[in-house]
Amino acid sequence: MPDWSNWSGRHRLRTQRLHFLRSEADAVALAANAAREGLRLRTAGAGHSHAPLVPCEDLIVDAQALAGVISVDNQNKRAWVGAGTCIHSLGAPLNAAGLGLHNQGDIDQQAIAGATATGTHGTGVALRNLSSAVTGMRIATASGELITATADQNSELWRAARLHLGAFGIVTALELQLRAAYRLKEYSARVSIDEVLPQVDTSIAHHRHFEFFWYPQNDVAFVKTIDETAEPAVYPLADEGSRLGWSHEVLPNHRPHKHTEMEYSVPAEHGVACFNALRELLTTRHKDVAWPVEFRTLAADDVWLSTAYERPTVTLSVHQTTDADETGYYRDCEAIFRHYEGRPHWGKMHYLDGATLRTIHPRWDDWWRVRNAIDPNRTFLNSYLEGLSTSRR
Ligand SMILES: Cc1cc2nc3c(=O)[nH]c(=O)nc-3n(C[C@H](O)[C@H](O)[C@H](O)COP(=O)(O)OP(=O)(O)OC[C@H]3O[C@@H](n4cnc5c(N)ncnc54)[C@H](O)[C@@H]3O)c2cc1C
């Protein structure tokens, strides 16, 4: 039996079958066969999720070969791309077409369908997550069809599946809303957190991107701002923190140190208070934790299961090394996040059950209704998602 493991190594399993997709036709046949045979099928992107979204004992489908830019619509600044395309492979071809993503996350190693599956985001008060950029999808479904979903065609499916959790079928291609290619200039500094906090609102408002990592053991923050510039790129690119280049060159970072992560999105107005409560926790009960707390911003959107659904957001992440037991620390953090009305990141760790998630996601029942209609025999749910489901067979 083949093995599958996620990036952190926390989720390792033996699956009956690991299938490497090479074509949409294969995806369509595979989805139909799995449904007919009563198998569970989960599609893997780059395996960077900390939540056990991919593990599945019957069949894991690796879609990373469905890669590349398929077509570009320069007039509407959109492009269809293969679902398995690694985000780092999108930058250069889109740039050559004069286009770029509005924003990206901290790294660019994820498959685009994996990143949009979980609401992956970067930072920026006016910038939405990657799921919000999805204007179209092609999905190989349990019925053996290849369904196109856009705002005009199968629109309810599109509304639900922009943040899809791999639960609607095998996504083979995505259409993304882009913008004209742009250059960015980065500035960073190590500053006492007590200097950073009084300036947070101003910094958020004045920069396209603002974020900080606060290191509890020396009470210092690594603060980063990034803004658009007309200045030419400077090559070789400088190290993280002072790069000047195209957006896809400046936004991603290198994060080699294995860790686990919990991240919650809280209403923007609670961001600093929630951070302060985490700071208190780390300087009293969890003094041993050396990993930083990350503070970012995210614009409100209309994606049904987005953590920023209809509310301007601050995202706060906590981390721990993979060889430590993070449970006590993360549970204490989660109590704080819950106090501030937080919604957990879909790709990261949390301890909530479906009944609780239902109370914090206004479109929870709609999402499950649309999902269940397209996959009535639950082919595309693994035991983790079954556990979260509030709609049983
Ligand atoms: C080092 C690191 C840095 C990170 N930085 C950020 C960050 O800055 N911002 C942020 O928001 N998140 C971040 N994350 C989380 C990460 O972006 C998400 O977990 C993302 O979903 C991972 O994408 P992936 O391609 O690895 O997908 P996977 O983890 O492999 O899968 C994620 C989901 O996508 C589904 N899926 C993937 N491809 C398909 C397909 N073709 N069809 C159907 N379903 C599919 C899977 O079934 C699963 O449900 C980070 C994670 C790590 C480990």
The ligand as an SDF file (V2000), in Angstrom:
LIG
                    3D

 53 58  0  0  0  0  0  0  0  0999 V2000
    4.7440   26.5620    5.4740 C   0  0  0  0  0  0  0  0  0  0  0  0
    3.2830   26.8980    5.2600 C   0  0  0  0  0  0  0  0  0  0  0  0
    2.9200   28.2060    4.9940 C   0  0  0  0  0  0  0  0  0  0  0  0
    1.5700   28.5360    4.8170 C   0  0  0  0  0  0  0  0  0  0  0  0
    1.2530   29.8470    4.5920 N   0  0  0  0  0  0  0  0  0  0  0  0
   -0.0500   30.2000    4.4970 C   0  0  0  0  0  0  0  0  0  0  0  0
   -0.4300   31.5640    4.3160 C   0  0  0  0  0  0  0  0  0  0  0  0
    0.3960   32.4660    4.2170 O   0  0  0  0  0  0  0  0  0  0  0  0
   -1.7430   31.8550    4.2700 N   0  0  0  0  0  0  0  0  0  0  0  0
   -2.7120   30.9010    4.3990 C   0  0  0  0  0  0  0  0  0  0  0  0
   -3.8910   31.2410    4.3700 O   0  0  0  0  0  0  0  0  0  0  0  0
   -2.3800   29.5920    4.5300 N   0  0  0  0  0  0  0  0  0  0  0  0
   -1.0890   29.2390    4.5820 C   0  0  0  0  0  0  0  0  0  0  0  0
   -0.7560   27.9150    4.7150 N   0  0  0  0  0  0  0  0  0  0  0  0
   -1.8310   26.9050    4.6250 C   0  0  0  0  0  0  0  0  0  0  0  0
   -1.9710   26.4220    3.1770 C   0  0  0  0  0  0  0  0  0  0  0  0
   -1.9880   27.5010    2.2670 O   0  0  0  0  0  0  0  0  0  0  0  0
   -3.3070   25.6640    3.0120 C   0  0  0  0  0  0  0  0  0  0  0  0
   -3.3860   24.6010    3.9110 O   0  0  0  0  0  0  0  0  0  0  0  0
   -3.5120   25.1690    1.5840 C   0  0  0  0  0  0  0  0  0  0  0  0
   -4.8060   24.6270    1.4920 O   0  0  0  0  0  0  0  0  0  0  0  0
   -2.4780   24.1230    1.1620 C   0  0  0  0  0  0  0  0  0  0  0  0
   -2.5370   23.9200   -0.2300 O   0  0  0  0  0  0  0  0  0  0  0  0
   -2.0180   22.5620   -0.8470 P   0  0  0  0  0  0  0  0  0  0  0  0
   -1.8880   22.7230   -2.3160 O   0  0  0  0  0  0  0  0  0  0  0  0
   -0.8580   22.0830   -0.1050 O   0  0  0  0  0  0  0  0  0  0  0  0
   -3.3050   21.6380   -0.6160 O   0  0  0  0  0  0  0  0  0  0  0  0
   -3.4880   20.3320    0.2700 P   0  0  0  0  0  0  0  0  0  0  0  0
   -3.0940   20.6220    1.6590 O   0  0  0  0  0  0  0  0  0  0  0  0
   -2.8850   19.1800   -0.4280 O   0  0  0  0  0  0  0  0  0  0  0  0
   -5.0850   20.1970    0.1820 O   0  0  0  0  0  0  0  0  0  0  0  0
   -5.8990   21.2140    0.7140 C   0  0  0  0  0  0  0  0  0  0  0  0
   -7.3340   20.9570    0.2840 C   0  0  0  0  0  0  0  0  0  0  0  0
   -7.4350   21.1320   -1.1330 O   0  0  0  0  0  0  0  0  0  0  0  0
   -8.0550   20.0030   -1.7100 C   0  0  0  0  0  0  0  0  0  0  0  0
   -7.5600   19.8890   -3.0820 N   0  0  0  0  0  0  0  0  0  0  0  0
   -6.3100   20.1360   -3.5340 C   0  0  0  0  0  0  0  0  0  0  0  0
   -6.2780   20.0190   -4.8710 N   0  0  0  0  0  0  0  0  0  0  0  0
   -7.5200   19.6750   -5.2720 C   0  0  0  0  0  0  0  0  0  0  0  0
   -8.1300   19.4230   -6.5280 C   0  0  0  0  0  0  0  0  0  0  0  0
   -7.4540   19.5100   -7.6790 N   0  0  0  0  0  0  0  0  0  0  0  0
   -9.4330   19.0660   -6.5600 N   0  0  0  0  0  0  0  0  0  0  0  0
  -10.1420   18.9730   -5.4090 C   0  0  0  0  0  0  0  0  0  0  0  0
   -9.6220   19.2290   -4.1940 N   0  0  0  0  0  0  0  0  0  0  0  0
   -8.3310   19.5840   -4.1230 C   0  0  0  0  0  0  0  0  0  0  0  0
   -7.6940   18.8520   -0.7970 C   0  0  0  0  0  0  0  0  0  0  0  0
   -8.5930   17.7760   -0.9440 O   0  0  0  0  0  0  0  0  0  0  0  0
   -7.8160   19.5330    0.5600 C   0  0  0  0  0  0  0  0  0  0  0  0
   -9.1580   19.5720    0.9520 O   0  0  0  0  0  0  0  0  0  0  0  0
    0.5780   27.5320    4.8830 C   0  0  0  0  0  0  0  0  0  0  0  0
    0.9470   26.1980    5.1370 C   0  0  0  0  0  0  0  0  0  0  0  0
    2.2960   25.8850    5.3340 C   0  0  0  0  0  0  0  0  0  0  0  0
    2.6810   24.4710    5.6320 C   0  0  0  0  0  0  0  0  0  0  0  0
  1  2  1  0
  2  3  1  0
  2 52  2  0
  3  4  2  0
  4  5  1  0
  4 50  1  0
  5  6  2  0
  6  7  1  0
  6 13  1  0
  7  8  2  0
  7  9  1  0
  9 10  1  0
 10 11  2  0
 10 12  1  0
 12 13  2  0
 13 14  1  0
 14 15  1  0
 14 50  1  0
 15 16  1  0
 16 17  1  0
 16 18  1  0
 18 19  1  0
 18 20  1  0
 20 21  1  0
 20 22  1  0
 22 23  1  0
 23 24  1  0
 24 25  2  0
 24 26  1  0
 24 27  1  0
 27 28  1  0
 28 29  2  0
 28 30  1  0
 28 31  1  0
 31 32  1  0
 32 33  1  0
 33 34  1  0
 33 48  1  0
 34 35  1  0
 35 36  1  0
 35 46  1  0
 36 37  1  0
 36 45  1  0
 37 38  2  0
 38 39  1  0
 39 40  1  0
 39 45  2  0
 40 41  1  0
 40 42  2  0
 42 43  1  0
 43 44  2  0
 44 45  1  0
 46 47  1  0
 46 48  1  0
 48 49  1  0
 50 51  2  0
 51 52  1  0
 52 53  1  0
M  END
$$$$
